[in-house]
Structures are given as C-alpha cells and as structure tokens.
Amino acid sequence: MKARSVALTVLLLANSTTGLFGAVDLVTLPRREATQLTIYNSEDITMVREHRLLTVKQGINRIQFSWANTLIDPTSIDFRILDHVDKVDLLDTTFPSGRNDALQWNIRSAMAGKIPVEIRYFTSGITWKADYVGIANQDEDKMGLTGYVRVLNNSGELYDNAEVRLVVGNINLVEKIADLASRPPLGVPYPGAPRDNGRAIQEQFLKKTEGYSRARASGSLNGGMKQDKAKDVKKQGLSEYFLFTIAGREDIKNKEPKRLVSMKVVDVPLVSIYKLTDRDGGQRFTKYYRFKNKKLLDEAGDAKNLPSMENLGESPLPDGMVRLFSEYDNQDLAYVGGTSTKYVPIGDRVEVNVGRDSDITMMRRLKDQRIENIISRQYKRRIDDHWVMYYDHIDYDETFVCEEEIVSGKASDAKLEIERRFEKDVTLWGSEGKPRGWDADISGAYVDMHEIESRIEKVDQNHVKYFLDTSPGQRWVLTYTVTYKHRAVGPELNQKKRREPLR
C-alpha cells in the first residue's frame, strides 16, 4: 500500500494458557474494499465510511486506528462489525498511553477468517464546487449542458476507491469539525470535553440517509458499480437536503483536485431575452440566454424518460459558475458569457448575460406634462410690526405622458423585457378604471399602462416591467402615463406680499 497518514493495523493474538494476551503477529491490512464520502458543502464537514475485510484468528484480536496529521474528528470515530456478529464481538476501546492520535479496538472472535467491518467518522478539509458549461446551437434555441463537480481534498488523507456523495442544503453545526479534529477521542478526558458530540452529529446525519445505509449494510459499498461503467448520478430528496450520488469509484487524493461529471444534458431549451432597464441607465438592450431547471419534454409535451444525469428538474442545481459558448458552422466555439448562480430550485431559471445588443433600439419621448389639483394653505406671519400673508403649497398632482418607440432589427423573432423606474411607491392603473387608493389622498406613483398590449407586472416598490414579442423589422410606439401624487410638501410662497398693521 502507499504511505498514508491514517494507519490501520491488525494485531492478532492467540489466547495464552493464563487467558491473557499471547504471541503477537503483525499482519498487513489489505486495501479498503470501498470508501464512501458524503460531503456537506455548506459546512466544512464530510462523513467517511470505510469498508474493509479484516482477517481474524480465534481469540483476542487487537486493531489500532491512528489519525495523525489528518483532520479527522476523533469524537466521531465508530467501528462496526457487519457479518458473523454471533461469533465476533467488540469487547472495548482503549487508548495507547501518551498518544492523542490513536485508539485500539479489542475483538474476541470464535472463528478464523475474514469479516467485513465498517469504520466511519467525520473529517474536515474536503469540499466541492460546481460549475456548468453550455454550448448553444446556431439557432440559439437549444444547447448542450454539462455539469461538473470539483472535489478539493485538503484533509491530509488519501481516499482510494471512493464513492462520492454531495449534499446540497444548509446544516446547523454547533462545533466545527476542524476544531474537534484537534481533540482526543472519546474516553480520553480533557477540559471541556463534549459528550459524544461527533457521534451525535453523525447519527443525526445518518437518519437523513438511513434508507441508503440499510441497503448497503449487508456487505461492501461496491454495489455492483465499476469504474469502466458509464457514469450516472443518483439524485435523492432528503427533507431539507438533496443528495447527489455520483456513480463509479474515484481516488480522491490529498492536495489533488478531482473533477467529476455530475450531469450531461442534450437539447436543453434555450431562449434569448433582450432586456432594457433603468437600473443601468435604460439606454440600450442587453441580451441574455435563459434556460430553466425543469424536465425535458418531448414533441407531445410529455416529460422524457431520461436518467437523472441526462435531465434537468430532478433536483436543485447547486451554487456554481455557468459559462456559455456559441457553436459556429465549422464547430468552432465562441465564449459568449458567464454568471455565478446561487442555489437554483426545481422549476426556477438561469440567465446568463451575453452582452449589449445594438439591433434593437429604443427612443423615449416626453409628450406632455401637467400639474393639477393644487391645494395651498394661507397664513399670516408677524414681521416688523406687520402681518405678512404667506401661502404654503402642500398638495398637487403631477402627470407625465411618455412615449417609447421600439424598432427590432433582428432577423428572427425576439422577446423583450423593458423595466422602468418611478420615484414613489408604484400603483398600477389598469383598464378597469381608477386604481385603489386614487381617492384616498395617498402619496405615490400611479402608472397607467393599460393601453399597452402586453403583460405588465410590478417588480418591486419602484419598478414596473412590460413584455413584448417582436417580429423582424417590427416597430412599436407605446404610450403610458404616470401621475405622481405629492402630498404634504411645503415650500413657502410669498407672492402677493400683503402687509397689514398690527392691531
């Protein structure tokens, strides 16, 4: 075996005539039968499950486990015998004198031969990152999407022949595994020692995947999966978490990042969207590629029967970087844009900015402006033994009539989204008449776009968006009004300057 920092050796002892330990044989342990890494990326924590075949003799067998120079949490280390439990017993766990990086399991066996065992524990230092690469076709209506997972192992240990499982979702962890890794194992007293902290967390996490655990409990974790088989990804919802199991086995080496394919989807529906918004000045349109995290449909509109790895909408998409390319006739690729995405729920969408677009133009005009419904207050102020008449301008309505001319120079149909910003809280004025609040004398911006034949929605407190589907060469001239109700504003006016003597 290669040199490794977690040393696992078996000391085989025969019963002496006194019933105590007898002669000791040092046996080299074979490599792991299988390893399973469950990586919780929201915290620096990974559950490791090792399956090995131990060769035991009748009598007392002693197994030593060391975690020197690793980030293993000693409070979570657990040893289980998976077969021949009626003939093999774990007697106790002891700790070598003067060492904080090793423990020893003492086993009594009534048989000689091989027994499957599982060793599980938490470690820190193993993380993963997702990224996605999409290649759009010439018509920009389909793309191939490949998802990757990069596993980073800085735990100090090499995990060979490992099955990788990735957990998407947040967990609540009171103590960091990296801190627990510096503590002695359970049973070794030290100030402030927790009570089974690591194992308690471990049991909590195992409940989330207990169905999977039981399916594997009868033997090794191989499960019939071989390295030369086609990769697949099993996606499983677990309460507030999602579990991604990447098929096949990999050697996850220390300090050597490993890139794994997590999904490979062809013919993902792609839509080009052209946006104009006041948030960036509102002068030019920007092109976006958009796709949704939803299952692929056939021509009849039914969901395709595809493996999890070859479909979307099976699970949320983890945080990651999305990079999109466009393919030319000669199959050359051009990078068109990228974006960093947060957690994308099932059914939600991903948009990638692919740059400014000059083929669609917008011209804005102010057609009219008027001020109405002015209410002023009159009062007197004493100045130099005279009363001076003042007026306080307190309420008025200000209406703007806006016109927007949009011309599409695209060679194909285009979907447009135009977002406008208004200075006060927005209330949409629909075709049914005056909006609620119009007669309530409440400050705000009352936006009337009902004559625009389009879907209109209020985005937030100050923004309204409308949507257009344009044809090549199409010209739109759109008109809307916005009425600002100004209330309780008070610049002092003294236009007449009437003075009266004091009485």
C-alpha positions, 0 to 999 in steps of 0.5 A: 500500500502507499504511505498514508497518514491514517494507519490501520493495523491488525494485531492478532493474538492467540489466547495464552494458557493464563487467558491473557494476551499471547504471541503477537503477529503483525499482519498487513491490512489489505486495501479498503474494499470501498470508501464512501464520502458524503460531503456537506458543502455548506459546512466544512464537514464530510462523513467517511465510511470505510469498508474493509475485510479484516482477517481474524484468528480465534481469540483476542484480536487487537486493531489500532486506528491512528489519525495523525496529521489528518483532520479527522474528528476523533469524537466521531470515530465508530467501528462496526462489525457487519457479518458473523456478529454471533461469533465476533464481538467488540469487547472495548476501546482503549487508548495507547498511553501518551498518544492523542492520535490513536485508539485500539479496538479489542475483538474476541472472535470464535472463528478464523477468517475474514469479516467485513467491518465498517469504520466511519467518522467525520473529517474536515478539509474536503469540499466541492464546487460546481460549475456548468458549461453550455454550448448553444446551437446556431439557432440559439434555441437549444444547447448542450449542458454539462455539469461538473463537480470539483472535489478539493481534498485538503484533509491530509488523507488519501481516499482510494476507491471512493464513492462520492456523495454531495449534499446540497442544503444548509446544516446547523453545526454547533462545533466545527469539525476542524476544531474537534479534529484537534481533540482526543477521542472519546474516553480520553478526558480533557477540559471541556470535553463534549459528550459524544458530540461527533457521534451525535452529529453523525447519527443525526446525519445518518437518519437523513440517509438511513434508507441508503445505509440499510441497503448497503449494510449487508456487505461492501459499498461496491454495489455492483458499480465499476469504474469502466461503467458509464457514469450516472448520478443518483439524485435523492430528496432528503427533507431539507437536503438533496443528495447527489450520488455520483456513480463509479469509484474515484481516488480522491487524493490529498492536495489533488483536485478531482473533477467529476461529471455530475450531469450531461444534458442534450437539447436543453431549451434555450431562449434569448431575452433582450432586456432594457432597464433603468437600473443601468441607465435604460439606454440600450438592450442587453441580451441574455440566454435563459434556460430553466431547471425543469424536465425535458419534454418531448414533441407531445409535451410529455416529460422524457424518460431520461436518467437523472444525469441526462435531465434537468428538474430532478433536483436543485442545481447547486451554487456554481459558475455557468459559462456559455459558448456559441457553436459556429458552422465549422464547430468552432466555439465562441465564449459568449458569457458567464454568471455565478448562480446561487442555489437554483430550485426545481422549476426556477431559471438561469440567465446568463448575460451575453452582452449589449445588443445594438439591433434593437433600439429604443427612443423615449419621448416626453409628450406632455406634462401637467400639474393639477389639483393644487391645494395651498394653505394661507397664513399670516406671519408677524414681521416688523410690526406687520402681518405678512400673508404667506401661502404654503403649497402642500398638495398637487398632482403631477402627470407625465405622458411618455412615449417609447418607440421600439424598432427590432432589427433582428432577423428572427423573432425576439422577446423583450423585457423593458423595466422602468423606474418611478420615484414613489411607491408604484400603483398600477392603473389598469383598464378597469378604471381608477386604481385603489387608493386614487381617492384616498389622498395617498402619496405615490406613483400611479402608472397607467399602462393599460393601453399597452398590449402586453403583460405588465407586472410590478417588480418591486416598490419602484419598478414596473416591467412590460413584455413584448414579442417582436417580429423582424423589422417590427416597430412599436410606439407605446404610450403610458402615463404616470401621475405622481401624487405629492402630498404634504410638501411645503415650500413657502410662497410669498407672492402677493406680499400683503402687509397689514398693521398690527392691531 
